[in-house]
């Protein structure tokens, strides 16, 4: 796994940008779907929090690409 310096700005490749755009679209759609089919309750809040965390980790994973 590629280790990056957390104090140096990261530049995205075109492939990374495209992958991140696709992921964001999918995560936004899933967020909207969860809000649509469930009542505003603790379980919904936990589901959305877990989705946000998954989005963060997916973004970090994409940034490890070498292309």
Secondary structure, 3 states (H helix, E strand, C coil): CCCCCCCCCCCCCHHHHHHHHHHHHHHHHHHHHHHHHCCCCHHHHHHHHHHHHHHHHHHHHHCCCCC
